[in-house]
Amino acid sequence: MNLILNRMNVLLTSVGRRNYLIDYFKEAVSPYGGKVYAVNSHSNSPALYVADAMEIAPPIISQDYIPFLKQFCLENGIQLIVPLLDLELPVLAKEKEEFLELGIHVLVPSLDLALLSNDKFKTYQFLKENGFQTVPVFLSLDQFHSAKSAGLIDFPVVLKPRWGMGSVGVYVAENDEELTFYYKKLRKEVESSILKFESSQDFEGAILIMEKLSGEEYMLDIINDLDGNHQITVVNRKIFRKGGETEGAETIDKPELSELGLKIATLTKHPLVLDADVFVNEKGCFILEFNPRFSGGYPFSHLSGVQLPKALIRWVKREPFDPSEYLSPAFGTVSLKGISMISTNQKKTQRLDSIKGQTVL
């Protein structure tokens, strides 16, 4: 293989603390002599410092963000951008064709799907209209109280941002007093955080109130090829959570959830991966939300034997391969999240050398 002609350099954006993805992609591009680059809008992002090279980017909402990405990619010979933040998906989806004209593939869904998945109320409407079981959602205290009076919902309830990310700003209210308190608290959090930018579309309806479900919780990694053809749905059963995040999961064989993933994939036609949160109880399988990107739950699939970064690189390069080589999970795999300490000293030295005119590889 001619490594110069076949080199595949990848840029991961909004990397935060997902240093594991940097490692996964390093392994994927290694046969091509490629490198993994990382950018984030602030320097306190651990994953920046394990990439082959990194840079601090303008904020996603800045007019300078897209020009910065284009210049950075052209200067570093990057052929693939993998965004890791919900807020970024619509921004990049609008520019996808322009990046393609520059020879840069951007791993984003259609603009419609990006906007739909970011808006959890629209996600609820989509699920309901397409016959999926989901949880009724209310956009105000008045709506909730009317539904409660009609016997449609009762405590406990979950409050979360309509345009939220991860487990940020998620609260459980057991009674009216807690509901009022958390509703006001969450409004202030939304209006004073990065969530305010998308929430500005409808501040009055920017908080969701929904029934708190009981039952087992699952994460689905719904995997398509880059043309939107479904390949496999990896089912991870949540074992335990801490601080709102899943810390342990078991990869299992659960046909009814695999079929659910296939049905979603047929409708969304997303590229590569869409993560869906599902509750299962005696009443059925309830989908709460989904995100068409690498999620915080992907490492559980990866440790079970799924190698999405390797499959992605080959799909981008249109190289034939046996899907079973990279998309076959080992059922019964139990994965636990740990802590990895990252030092910033080495990358700070590299960036300083770059400023002095030296080449940083």
N, C-alpha and C positions, 0 to 999 in steps of 0.2 A: 504493500500500500504506500502510495506517495503521500507522506504526512503533510507536506506543504499544500498540495492540491486538495486533500481531503480533510484538512483541519476544520474542526468545529469548535468555535469559541462561543460560550454561553454567558449571558448576563442575567443575573437574578436581581430583581428590583424589590425595594421595601423589604429587605431581608430580615430585619429585626434580630431575633435570637434563634433563627432556624438554621444554625450552623450544620445540622445534620443534612440538610438539603444540599449545602455546598459540597459536603463530602460525597453524597450520592452522585452529584453531577460530575465531580472530579473523576470518579470511577468510570462514569459513562463516556466522557470525552477523552479519556486517556488513550484508547486505541487510535485516536485520530490526531494525537499530539495537540489537542486543544487545551484551553484554559477556561477557568470559571471566574468571572468577574462579578462584583457585587456593588450595589449602590443603596444608599438610604439617606433620608433627609436630615438625620442627626448622627453624630459620631458615636453615641453610646449604644450601638447595635453590635452585639457580640459577633454575629455572623460575618460582618465586614472583615474581621481580622483573621478569618480562616480561608478567605478567598485568595486566588492567585494574585489579584489586584483589586483595589477598591477605590471608591470616590464618594464624596458627600454630594448629594443631588439637591437641587432646589425642591421646595415643597411640591407635592403633586398638584395642588391647586394653582401653582404659579404659572404664568404665561411662559416662563423660561424652561419649564420642565421638559416638554416634548423636544424643543431645540437642543437642550442639553443631552437628552438621550440619543438623538440622531447623531450629534457630533461625537459623543462618547463611543457609540457603536462603530462609526466609520473610522475613528482614530485607532480603535483596538481590534478591528477585523471581526466584529461580532456578527454571527449569523442568526442567533436565536435569543429572544427576550422572554423570560419567564416571570411574570408579575405575581406577587404573593400577597397583595392587599386588596380587599374588596373595593375600596374607594378608587383604586387605580384602573380597574377593569373597564368601566365606561370611557375613561379618558383615553386609554390605549386602543379600545375598540374603534373609536372614531378615526384613529390615525393608522389603522392596520394596513390599509392599502398603500399609503405613502411609504410606510416602512418596507413593504414588500417590493416596491419599486426600487428601493435601495439595496435589495438583496437580503433583507432582514425579516425573519419570520417572527411574529409576535403571537405568543400562545394565549389568545383571548377568545372568548365566545363572541357571538354576534352582539351588537350593541343592544338589541332588544332583550336578549337573555341576561346580559350584564346588568341592565337597569332593573329587570324583573327580579333577579336574585338578590340585588342589594336592597330592594324595597320589600320588607317582610310581609307587608299587607298585600301587595300585589302577588307575592308568592302564594299567600293563602288563597287569594282569588283564583289564581292559576290552578292550584291543586284541587280546589272545590269544583271548578268548571270542568276539569278533566276526570272527575270521578274518583279522586284519591280521598282516603280518609285523612282528615286533618282536624285541628282544633279551632273552634270559632274565635275570632279576634275582634276586640273592641278598641276604638280609637279615642275614647274619652271616658271620664268618670260617669257622665250622664248615660252614655250608651251601656256601660257595664251595669249600672244600677237598674236600668230598664229591663235588661236581660235577666238580671237576678230576680227582679220582681215577677217576671214571667216564668221563672223556674228553669231558665235555659243555662244557668251557670251558678256556681256557688264557690265559696272559699274552700281551700286555698287557691290563690291565683298567682300567676307569674307576670311581672312587669319587665319589659325590655325595650330598648330603642327600636323604632321602626326601621331605621337605617343603621343598624348596629353592626359590630364586628366582634367575632369571638364571643366571649362571655362578659364583655364590658357592659356594666350598668344593668345587670340582671338581678332582680329582687323577687322574693316570695312574700306575699302578704296573707296573713291568716284571718284578718278581720278588717272592718271599715277604717278603723283608726290607722292601722298599718298601711292600708291601701292609700289613704290620703297623704300620709307622710312620705311614702316611697314615691308616689306620683310626683309630688312637688320636688323631692330630692333629685329624681331622675331628670325632670325638666331642666333643672339648673345644670346638671352634669352634661346634658346634651348641648345646651346653649353655650357652654363654656369649654367645649372640647372640639376635637377634629370632627366629631359627628355633626356639628352645627352646619357644615357646608351642604351635605345632602339633605339634612333635616329642614333646611331653610325653604324647601319646596312646600312644606306644610307643617309649621311649628305646632299648630293646634292639634294635629293628628300624628305627632312624631313619637308617641309612646303607645306601645301595644299592651293590652291587658288580655290574658288568656287563662283558661283553666290549667291548673297544675296536674299533669297526668301521673298516674302510677303505672308501674310495670317495668319491664326490662328496656334498657336504652341501647340503641345500636347506631353505629356509623357505617354508612355505605360509601365505598369508593367505586363509583360507577364509571367504568373505563370504556372509552370509545377510541377508535383510531382518529387521525386528524381530519378525516372526511365525515366524521360523525357516525360511523358504523359501530354498533355496540360489540365489545369484545368479552367483557366479564364484569360482574359486580362482586367486589370483595366485601364480605360482611364481617364487621368487627363488633363484638359484644363488649360494652363498657363494663369493666370490673369494678373500678372505683374512680372517684373524682376528688379533686382538691382545689379549692379556690375557684370553682366553676369550670376547671379544665379537666379533661380526661387524662388520668395518670397511668391507667392500666387497661388493657383490652385483650380479648381472646379472638383470634380469627377462626371463624366457624363456617360450617356448611349449613345454610338455612334456605332451602329452595324458595319459600314464599317471599323472602326478602330479595333473593336473586331475581325472581320474576318481577318484583316491584322495581328494581333497578333497571331492568330491560324496558319496562313500560315508560319510565322517566326518560331514559336515553333515546327512545324512539321519538319522543316529543321534542326534547331539547336539541338533539343533534349536536351536542357540545363537542369540542375537540379535547381529547385526552382524558380529563378526569373532572368529575363533579361529585362533591361530597354532600351527603344527605343525612340529616339526623332523624331517627325514627324511634318511636315508642311502640312496644308491643305489649298488649294485655288481653284479657278475655274478650274484649270488644273488637279487637282487630289490630291492624298495623297503621299507626298514625304518623304521617310525615309532618315535621315541624318547619323545616327550612332546608335550603340547599345552597351550595356555593360552587361555581364552576372554576375551581383552581385547586392547586395543592393546598390542602388544609392541615391543621395541626394534628389530624388523625391519620395522615398518610404514613408516618413512620411505623404504625402498627401493621399496615399492609406490607410495607417494605420488609420488615423483619420476618414476615411470614414467607418471604421468597419472591414477592412481586418486585419487579425492577423497572418501574415506569420511566425514569430518566433514560435508561438504555433503550427502551422501546421508542421513546420520543425521538431520540437522536436518529434512529434508523428510519422512522417514519418521515422526519424532516428531510433526510437525505434520500428518501425513496429507495431504501435498500431492503430487499426481501429478507424476511426472517420468520422463524417458526414462533408464533405467539406463545406457545406453551413454554418456550425457553425463558420468557420474562414475565408471563402473566399467569403463573400457576402457584397460588398460595398453598402453604402446608397447613391444613386444618388442625386445630388444636394448639397452634402456636400462641403462647401467652407472652405479651410484651409489656414492659414497664418503663416509664420515663425516669431518667436520672438527671444528674447535674454534671455539666461539663464546664470547667472554668476556662476562660479565654483571656489571654494577655494581649493588650493593645500595643505593647512596646515595639514589636517587630514591624508592624505595618506603619506605625508612626514614623519609624526610621526610614522605611521605604519611601513614604510620601515626601519626607524631607529631602531625600536624595533626588527624587524626581524633580522637586522644585529647583534643586541646584543644577539641573540639566542632565542628570543621569537617567538611563533607561531603567524602568521598573518592569520586571517580568512577573 
